[in-house]
Amino acid sequence: MFPRIVRVQRVRSPKTQITSLNSIKGFSFSSLINPKPQIRTGVFWDLDNKPPASFPPYDAAVKLRIAASSFGFVKLMVAYANRHAFSYVPLVVREERRDRKLLNELENTGKVKPPEPYFCGVCDRRFYTNANLINHFKQIHETEHQKRMRQIESSKGHQRVRLLAKYSMKIEKYKRAARKVLTPKEGYGLADELKRAGFWVKMVSDKPEAADVALKEHMVDVMDKREVECVVLVSDDSGYAGVLREAKERCLRTVVIGDLNEGVLKRVADVSYSWKEVVMGKAKKEVEKVVGKWKDRDVLKKLEWSYDPVLEKEKGGSCGVWDYEFDCDDDEIENVTEMEIGDGGDWWKIDNEDGVGSSRPCRSHHTIVGIDCAEEDNNNLGS
């Protein structure tokens, strides 16, 4: 018996069509190699003069970052203040705390029942009074958090990195829940909220205008290093007018955010907005008009003519300078004035003595003394 031959049919897989990147609409390698540069924007916040009193700190910082990003890529966000700015509690926050304290007392006595139970943000346990939730959070979760932080601070090197990676999720979860439950020991959490929004917060000394001086120095240092092309200042202090003028002299774009409608800063800056306009998103809507005006201004500045004495001197030396003085001596001028009409003959006749076609120079009427030109013309025509 012959062995049975099994025919294996080869299945061909369909070839995938290779699409070139250049065939994709709107794609080009030049966009990857030379991307369009974005305008670098820096946000400078004077917390002593313009704290977010009417808005929560985190929400105000996020809205401010969104408004600044509409002008370009936000590279820098800094905020300066002294100790009093971080310990100050706005009137709105104080009223909310007073109402919360009164509601806790009514819940403890049983006069008021919450419509929904309170949930712990860490362990999801439910409580029927806010006071019980606060006590639970402090006794259990706050103690655990402090224990973790002491363990991380006491470790070093690779062990510290390992512990940070191990507890990072728990630490973040605790901080998120603590913002809603625990009341900050000082102030209303301004520094922590701004840091959470991405700001670099710097506390200065309690000396008068220490924050203004530090913020101005930071702005000048950033301009000297050319780190940004657009400066966003959050303040109503007229002392920053000089820094804004210097920024405009360096061809930087300036934006001011404050509540004074007729402030000095708003008259100096290119664009100005209020806190209400920033929160409502008006700054982001009008950014196209503002950027268009800035582009037109840059084009006009390139077309402007500026006098450069060194350059003009070089151009004059290479192309020649017009000299309106005649190279003649005083004796020649006296001889010309004393010449008589009959000596040279008629000026329009060609002198062919040497066989060379030349004309005698025209004598100006200033050199002719006592001769009437009209009578001479009549005599010549009669002859």
C-alpha positions as CSV (number, residue, x, y, z in Angstrom):
1,M,0.0,0.0,0.0
2,F,1.2,3.4,-0.9
3,P,1.1,6.0,1.8
4,R,-1.7,8.5,1.5
5,I,-0.7,11.9,0.3
6,V,-2.3,14.7,2.2
7,R,-2.5,18.0,0.2
8,V,-2.0,21.0,2.4
9,Q,-3.6,24.1,1.1
10,R,-1.7,27.2,1.9
11,V,-3.9,30.1,3.1
12,R,-2.7,33.4,1.9
13,S,-3.3,36.3,4.3
14,P,-4.3,39.5,2.7
15,K,-1.6,42.0,2.4
16,T,-2.1,45.1,4.5
17,Q,-2.0,48.2,2.4
18,I,0.9,50.4,3.4
19,T,-0.1,54.0,3.6
20,S,2.6,56.6,3.5
21,L,2.5,59.3,6.1
22,N,2.6,61.9,3.4
23,S,-0.7,60.7,2.0
24,I,-2.5,61.5,5.2
25,K,-4.3,64.8,5.0
26,G,-2.6,67.6,6.9
27,F,0.5,65.6,7.7
28,S,4.0,66.5,6.6
29,F,7.5,65.6,7.9
30,S,8.3,69.3,8.1
31,S,5.7,69.7,10.9
32,L,7.6,67.0,12.9
33,I,11.1,68.4,12.1
34,N,10.3,72.1,12.5
35,P,7.1,72.4,14.7
36,K,5.5,75.8,15.0
37,P,7.0,77.4,18.1
38,Q,4.5,78.4,20.8
39,I,4.7,81.5,22.8
40,R,6.1,80.8,26.3
41,T,3.9,82.4,29.0
42,G,4.9,83.1,32.6
43,V,2.3,83.8,35.4
44,F,3.3,86.0,38.3
45,W,0.9,86.2,41.2
46,D,1.1,88.8,44.0
47,L,-0.9,87.1,46.8
48,D,-0.5,90.0,49.2
49,N,-2.3,92.3,46.9
50,K,-4.7,89.9,45.0
51,P,-5.6,86.8,47.0
52,P,-8.4,84.6,45.7
53,A,-10.8,85.8,48.4
54,S,-14.1,85.4,46.4
55,F,-13.2,82.0,44.9
56,P,-11.8,78.8,46.2
57,P,-8.0,78.8,45.9
58,Y,-7.7,75.7,43.8
59,D,-10.5,76.7,41.4
60,A,-9.1,80.2,41.0
61,A,-5.6,78.8,40.3
62,V,-6.9,76.3,37.7
63,K,-9.0,79.0,35.9
64,L,-6.0,81.3,35.9
65,R,-3.8,78.6,34.3
66,I,-6.4,77.9,31.7
67,A,-6.7,81.7,30.9
68,A,-2.9,81.9,30.6
69,S,-2.6,78.8,28.4
70,S,-4.8,80.6,25.8
71,F,-2.0,83.0,25.2
72,G,0.6,80.3,24.8
73,F,2.5,77.5,26.5
74,V,2.5,78.1,30.3
75,K,6.1,77.5,31.3
76,L,6.2,79.3,34.7
77,M,3.7,79.9,37.5
78,V,4.9,81.5,40.7
79,A,3.1,83.1,43.6
80,Y,4.7,85.3,46.3
81,A,3.3,86.3,49.7
82,N,4.3,86.7,53.4
83,R,3.0,84.8,56.4
84,H,0.0,87.0,56.9
85,A,-1.4,86.2,53.5
86,F,-1.3,82.5,54.2
87,S,-2.8,82.8,57.7
88,Y,-5.6,85.2,56.6
89,V,-9.1,83.6,56.3
90,P,-11.6,85.4,53.9
91,L,-15.0,86.5,55.1
92,V,-16.8,83.9,52.9
93,V,-14.8,81.1,54.4
94,R,-15.4,82.3,57.9
95,E,-19.1,82.4,57.3
96,E,-19.1,78.9,55.9
97,R,-17.2,77.6,58.9
98,R,-19.6,79.3,61.3
99,D,-22.6,77.7,59.5
100,R,-21.0,74.3,59.5
101,K,-20.3,74.5,63.2
102,L,-23.9,75.5,64.0
103,L,-25.2,72.6,61.8
104,N,-22.9,70.1,63.6
105,E,-24.4,71.2,67.0
106,L,-27.9,70.7,65.6
107,E,-27.0,67.2,64.3
108,N,-25.5,66.2,67.6
109,T,-28.7,67.2,69.5
110,G,-30.9,65.3,67.0
111,K,-32.8,68.4,65.9
112,V,-31.6,68.1,62.3
113,K,-31.0,65.0,60.3
114,P,-28.8,65.0,57.2
115,P,-30.6,63.9,54.0
116,E,-27.7,61.5,53.2
117,P,-25.1,59.9,55.5
118,Y,-21.6,61.2,55.5
119,F,-19.0,58.8,53.9
120,C,-15.3,58.6,54.8
121,G,-13.1,59.3,51.8
122,V,-10.6,56.7,52.9
123,C,-12.5,53.6,54.1
124,D,-16.0,54.4,52.7
125,R,-17.6,54.0,56.1
126,R,-20.8,55.9,56.7
127,F,-21.8,58.2,59.5
128,Y,-25.0,60.0,60.4
129,T,-23.3,63.1,61.9
130,N,-20.4,65.2,60.6
131,A,-18.9,65.3,64.1
132,N,-18.6,61.5,64.2
133,L,-16.9,61.5,60.8
134,I,-14.4,64.1,61.9
135,N,-13.6,62.1,65.1
136,H,-13.2,58.9,63.1
137,F,-10.9,60.5,60.5
138,K,-8.7,62.1,63.2
139,Q,-8.4,59.0,65.4
140,I,-7.7,56.4,62.6
141,H,-6.7,57.9,59.3
142,E,-4.7,60.9,60.5
143,T,-2.8,58.7,62.9
144,E,-2.0,56.3,60.1
145,H,-0.9,59.1,57.8
146,Q,1.5,60.6,60.4
147,K,3.0,57.1,61.0
148,R,3.6,56.7,57.2
149,M,5.2,60.1,56.9
150,R,7.5,59.5,59.9
151,Q,8.6,56.2,58.3
152,I,9.4,57.9,55.0
153,E,11.3,60.8,56.7
154,S,13.4,58.3,58.7
155,S,14.4,56.3,55.7
156,K,17.1,57.2,53.1
157,G,18.3,56.2,49.7
158,H,16.7,53.3,47.9
159,Q,14.5,52.4,50.9
160,R,13.0,55.9,50.9
161,V,12.2,55.7,47.2
162,R,10.6,52.3,47.7
163,L,8.4,53.6,50.6
164,L,7.3,56.6,48.6
165,A,6.2,54.4,45.7
166,K,4.5,52.0,48.2
167,Y,2.5,54.7,50.0
168,S,1.9,57.2,47.2
169,M,-1.6,56.1,46.4
170,K,-2.6,56.1,50.1
171,I,-1.1,59.5,50.7
172,E,-2.9,61.0,47.8
173,K,-6.2,59.4,48.9
174,Y,-5.8,60.7,52.4
175,K,-5.0,64.3,51.2
176,R,-8.1,64.2,49.0
177,A,-10.3,63.2,51.8
178,A,-8.7,65.5,54.4
179,R,-9.5,68.6,52.3
180,K,-13.3,67.9,52.8
181,V,-13.1,66.8,56.4
182,L,-10.3,68.5,58.3
183,T,-10.1,72.3,58.8
184,P,-6.6,73.7,58.2
185,K,-4.8,74.6,61.4
186,E,-3.8,78.0,59.9
187,G,-5.5,79.9,57.2
188,Y,-7.7,78.1,54.7
189,G,-5.1,76.0,52.9
190,L,-4.0,78.6,50.4
191,A,-0.5,77.4,49.9
192,D,-1.4,73.7,49.6
193,E,-4.2,74.4,47.2
194,L,-2.0,76.6,44.9
195,K,0.7,73.9,44.9
196,R,-1.9,71.3,44.0
197,A,-2.8,73.5,41.0
198,G,0.8,73.6,39.8
199,F,2.0,76.9,41.2
200,W,5.4,77.4,42.8
201,V,4.6,79.2,46.1
202,K,7.2,81.2,47.9
203,M,6.8,82.7,51.4
204,V,8.9,85.9,52.1
205,S,9.6,87.8,55.2
206,D,7.1,90.1,57.0
207,K,8.9,93.3,56.0
208,P,6.8,95.9,54.1
209,E,6.6,95.2,50.3
210,A,8.9,92.2,50.6
211,A,6.7,90.1,48.3
212,D,6.7,93.0,45.7
213,V,10.4,93.3,45.7
214,A,10.9,89.5,45.4
215,L,8.4,89.2,42.6
216,K,9.9,92.1,40.6
217,E,13.3,90.6,40.9
218,H,12.0,87.2,39.7
219,M,10.3,88.9,36.7
220,V,13.4,90.8,35.7
221,D,15.5,87.7,36.0
222,V,13.1,85.7,33.8
223,M,13.2,88.5,31.2
224,D,17.0,88.7,31.3
225,K,17.2,85.0,30.6
226,R,14.5,85.3,27.9
227,E,12.5,82.4,29.3
228,V,9.1,83.8,28.3
229,E,7.6,85.9,25.6
230,C,4.3,86.8,27.5
231,V,4.0,88.1,31.0
232,V,0.8,87.6,33.0
233,L,0.7,89.6,36.2
234,V,-2.0,89.1,38.8
235,S,-2.0,92.3,40.9
236,D,-3.6,95.7,41.3
237,D,-0.4,97.3,42.8
238,S,0.8,100.3,40.7
239,G,4.3,99.6,41.8
240,Y,4.6,97.0,39.0
241,A,4.1,99.6,36.3
242,G,7.9,100.0,35.8
243,V,8.4,96.3,35.3
244,L,5.6,96.1,32.8
245,R,7.1,99.1,30.8
246,E,10.4,97.3,30.8
247,A,8.7,94.2,29.5
248,K,7.1,96.1,26.7
249,E,10.4,97.7,25.8
250,R,11.8,94.2,25.4
251,C,9.0,93.4,23.0
252,L,7.2,91.1,25.5
253,R,3.5,90.7,25.6
254,T,1.9,91.9,28.9
255,V,-1.4,90.8,30.5
256,V,-2.8,92.1,33.8
257,I,-5.5,90.4,35.9
258,G,-7.0,92.6,38.6
259,D,-10.3,94.2,39.8
260,L,-9.4,97.9,39.4
261,N,-11.0,99.1,36.2
262,E,-9.0,102.3,36.0
263,G,-5.7,101.0,37.4
264,V,-2.3,102.1,36.3
265,L,-1.3,98.5,35.4
266,K,-4.3,98.1,33.0
267,R,-3.3,101.3,31.2
268,V,0.3,100.1,30.8
269,A,-0.4,96.5,29.8
270,D,-1.5,95.3,26.4
271,V,-4.6,93.4,27.7
272,S,-6.4,93.4,31.1
273,Y,-9.0,91.2,32.7
274,S,-10.8,91.0,36.0
275,W,-11.2,87.9,38.2
276,K,-14.8,87.5,37.1
277,E,-13.9,87.6,33.4
278,V,-11.2,84.9,34.0
279,V,-13.5,82.6,35.9
280,M,-16.3,83.0,33.3
281,G,-13.8,82.2,30.5
282,K,-13.9,85.6,28.7
283,A,-10.1,85.7,28.4
284,K,-10.1,82.5,26.5
285,K,-12.8,83.7,24.1
286,E,-11.0,86.9,23.2
287,V,-7.6,85.4,22.8
288,E,-7.8,85.3,19.0
289,K,-8.4,89.0,18.8
290,V,-5.6,89.8,21.2
291,V,-3.1,87.4,19.5
292,G,-4.0,89.0,16.1
293,K,-3.3,92.5,17.4
294,W,0.1,91.3,18.8
295,K,1.0,89.7,15.4
296,D,0.1,93.0,13.6
297,R,2.2,94.9,16.0
298,D,5.2,92.6,15.5
299,V,4.9,93.0,11.7
300,L,4.8,96.8,12.0
301,K,7.8,96.9,14.2
302,K,9.8,94.9,11.7
303,L,8.8,97.4,9.0
304,E,9.7,100.5,11.1
305,W,12.8,102.4,10.1
306,S,15.1,103.2,13.0
307,Y,18.1,105.5,12.7
308,D,21.4,103.8,13.3
309,P,24.3,106.4,13.1
310,V,27.0,103.7,12.6
311,L,25.0,102.0,9.9
312,E,24.2,105.2,8.1
313,K,27.8,106.3,8.2
314,E,28.9,103.1,6.6
315,K,26.2,103.4,3.9
316,G,27.3,107.0,3.2
317,G,31.0,106.1,3.0
318,S,30.3,103.3,0.5
319,C,27.9,105.1,-1.8
320,G,29.5,108.5,-1.6
321,V,28.3,111.8,-0.1
322,W,26.9,114.6,-2.1
323,D,29.3,117.6,-2.1
324,Y,27.7,120.8,-3.3
325,E,30.9,122.9,-3.1
326,F,32.7,123.7,-6.4
327,D,36.4,123.2,-6.9
328,C,37.4,126.8,-8.0
329,D,39.6,129.5,-6.6
330,D,38.7,133.0,-5.7
331,D,40.9,134.4,-8.5
332,E,38.9,132.4,-11.1
333,I,35.6,133.8,-9.8
334,E,37.0,137.4,-10.0
335,N,38.1,136.8,-13.6
336,V,34.8,135.5,-14.6
337,T,32.9,138.5,-13.1
338,E,35.3,141.0,-14.9
339,M,34.9,139.4,-18.4
340,E,33.3,141.4,-21.1
341,I,30.7,140.1,-23.5
342,G,32.7,140.8,-26.7
343,D,35.7,138.8,-25.6
344,G,34.2,135.4,-26.0
345,G,31.6,136.1,-28.7
346,D,28.1,134.6,-28.7
347,W,27.7,131.8,-26.2
348,W,25.5,129.7,-28.5
349,K,28.0,129.4,-31.3
350,I,30.2,126.4,-31.5
351,D,34.0,126.9,-31.3
352,N,35.7,124.8,-34.0
353,E,39.1,126.2,-33.8
354,D,40.8,123.0,-32.8
355,G,38.4,120.8,-34.9
356,V,36.8,119.5,-31.8
357,G,33.1,120.0,-31.2
358,S,32.7,121.9,-28.0
359,S,30.5,124.6,-26.7
360,R,31.5,127.5,-24.6
361,P,30.2,127.5,-21.1
362,C,27.0,129.3,-20.4
363,R,27.5,132.5,-18.5
364,S,25.0,133.1,-15.8
365,H,23.1,136.4,-15.8
366,H,24.7,137.1,-12.5
367,T,28.1,137.6,-14.2
368,I,26.9,140.0,-16.7
369,V,27.0,143.6,-15.5
370,G,25.1,146.4,-17.2
371,I,23.8,144.4,-20.2
372,D,20.1,144.1,-21.1
373,C,19.5,140.5,-22.3
374,A,16.2,141.5,-24.1
375,E,17.9,144.2,-26.2
376,E,20.8,141.8,-27.2
377,D,18.3,139.2,-28.4
378,N,16.4,141.8,-30.5
379,N,19.7,143.0,-32.1
380,N,20.7,139.4,-32.9
381,L,17.4,138.7,-34.5
382,G,17.6,141.9,-36.6
383,S,21.0,141.1,-37.9
